[in-house]
């Protein structure tokens, strides 16, 4: 009965922790995320080495920082794979911290692109026609109100920055979705471990049931029962019983 209940609880747990419109379990989705992240990290490593070979020492500082960040990300993704193999929830914490960091960085990049699109592409120009003579320079110094003002906006740069803002915003949403999947997997492993602990605590050893009294569980009664069982197990012959019951006959 307990085994059937534990199996039913495990099946219910699997059904509750599904994602992507209930089409994938969080464990499978986490494995897909790990494979995707590993593919991106491999691409990042190769691109960093390629850029270093093309630029030389000018790129050495950026290359070092990129390689260090890639190493930390690789450790976090490796721990995610180990968690999927060993079902240890606390190994997911470095990966969750990495995802939070990536979300903040992408969100900051999105805000920067929006700010640059609306504030960094505007240039104010004032065009004044004067003669290069002492009289013209004197007249230039006396001008208070600017006669001509033109505002030029680089449309190509504006469109590029808006496109970059949209891309980074969708990357933020995608990273938030992956973070939610991994966090749900973390909760799933915790609940699974708690459920397993409850199942093991409900199981009563068979030896304890036989060693205690069926009515009140009195230890002294259990000891007496055990001693009587031991005495009954001692082999006694009929001759010994006859000698014990008729001692006078043996005296004669």
N, C-alpha and C positions, 0 to 999 in steps of 0.2 A: 504493500500500500504506500509506504513512504517512497519507494523507488518510483512508482507511477506518478506521485505528486511532484517529485523532483524533476522528472522528465517533462511533465506538463508545465512547470514553472520555467524551465529552460526554453521550451518552445514559445511560451508567451513572451519571454524576454527577447528572443530573437525577432519576433513579429513586431514588437514595440520599437525596437531600435533599427529602423530602416529609413533610408533617405532617397532623394531623387525620385519623388512621387511614389515611394514605397517599392521602387524597382530594384534597389540595391541595399544590402546590409551595410552597416557602417564599417564593418571590418573589411569588406571587399572595396568599398569606396576609399578607405584609408590606404589600402594597398595600391589602388590606382593613383592616388595622390602621390604616394612615395615614388612610384615609377616615373610619373610625370616630373616630379622635382629632381630626381636623379638625372633624367634626360636633360633638363635645363642646366643643371650644374655641370654636366659634361660639356655641353655647348659653351658655357661661360668659361670654363678652364681653357678650352681650345682657342676661343676667341681672344682671351687675355694673352696667351702665349703668342698668338699670331700678331696681335697689335704690338706686343713688346718687340718682336723680331722686326717689325716694320718701322718703328719709331726709335728704338734704341734706348739710351739712358734717359731720354726726356719723359718716358712713360714709367720709369721704375717705381716712383712713389705710388702712383695710382695702381700699378700692377701689384705691388705688395699689399695694399689695402684690399684690393679685389680678391687676391688669393687668400688672404686671411679670412675675409667674410665668407668666401666659398668653402673654406675648410670647416668653419663653424657650422655652416648650413649642411655640409656633408655629414658631420657628426650627428646633427639633429635628425636628419632623414634616416641615418643608420639606426639610431635609437628607435625611430618609428617602426622600422622593419623588425628589429629585435622584439619590440612590444607585440607586434602581430604574431610573432613566433612563440613568445613565452607568456603572453597575456599578463604582463606586469604593467599596471596603469601608470605608475609614477615615472616610468621612462619616457612618457609622452610630454612631460613638462618642458624640457628643452625645445621640443618641436613647437609647442604652443607659444612659448616666448619668442621663438624665431618668427612665427607667423604674425604675432602682434607687432613686432618690430617692422616687418615688411609692410604691414598695413599702414603704420604711421608714416613710413618713408614714402610710400606711394601717394598717400593723402597729401603730404607736404609738397610733393612734386606736382600734383594736380592743382593745388592752390597757387603755386608759383607760376604755372603755365597760364592760369586764368589772370593773375595779376599782370604778368608780362603782356598778355594779349590786350588788356584794356588800359594799361598804363605805360608799358614800355615801348609801344610801337608808335606813339604820338610824338611828333617833332614840331615845335613852333618856330617858324621862320619869319623874319622881318626883312623886307626888301626895300631899300631906300636908294634912290638914284641921286648921286651928288657928283660934283666935279672935283678932281684931285687938285684942288688949289687951296691956298690959305683961306680964301673966302668961303669955299665949300666946307672945309673942316670946321670953320667957325660956325657956320649954319648948322652943321651936324650936332655941335655941342649945345645948341639952343633948342633942339627939337625935344618937346615934352611928350606929345601924343604921337604914337606910332601911326604913320599914315597907311601902311599896308601890313596886313597880317594874314599869313597863309598857314593852314594846318594840313600837313600832308601825312597820310597814313599808309604804311606799307601793307597793302591788302594781302599779298602773298604770305608775309610773315604772320599777319593776324590769323589767317585761315590755318596756317601750320600750327600755331599755338593753340587755337581752339580744337583742332584735331588731336593734338597731343594731350590736351586737358580731357577730352572725351575718352581717349584710350586709357589714360591713367585712372580715370574714374571707373571704367569698366574693370580694370585690373584690381582696383580696390574692392569692388563688389565680388569679383571672382575669388579673391584671397579671403574675404570675409566668409564666403560660402565654404571654402576649404577649411577654414578655421572652425566653423560650426560643425563640420563633419568630424574632424579630429577630436573636438571637445565632446561631442556626443559619444564617440568611441571610448573616450576616457571615462565618461559616466557609465557606459555599458560595462566596461571591465570592472569598475568599482562595484556596481550592483551585482555582477556575476560572482565576484569574490565573496560579497556579503551573503548572497543566496547559497553559495556552496558551504559557507561556514554555518549557516542556519540548518542546512540539510544534514551536515555531519553532527551537529549538536542534538538533532532530533532522534538520531539513531541510538538505541539503548543496547548495551552489550548483553548477550545471552547469558553469560556467566553470572552477571549481577542479578538477573531475574531468578536464577536457580539458587543463588546463595542466600537470598532474603526470603522472609516469610511472605506468602501470597496475600495475607490479609492486612497486616500492619507493618510488614517489613522490619520485624524485630531482629536485631543481630544475634541476641542470645538464643532466640528460637532457632535461628539458622545454625548456630554452633551446636545446639543440642541435637538437631536433626542430623547434622553431619556426623556427630559422635555415635548416634544410634545406628547410623548406616555403617559406620566402621565396625561396630560390635557385631552387627548382623553378618558382616562379611567374614568373620572369624570362623573357620571350620570346627565344628564340635561333633564328636561321634556319639552314637547311642550308648556306648559303654561308659563314656564320661558322664553322661546324664544320669545313668542308673547308679553309678558310684556316688554321685553327688546327692541324689535323692534318698538312698538307702545306706547311710554310713554304718549302721549297726551290723549289717551283714558282713561288711568287710572286716569289722573288729572280730567277729566270731571266726 
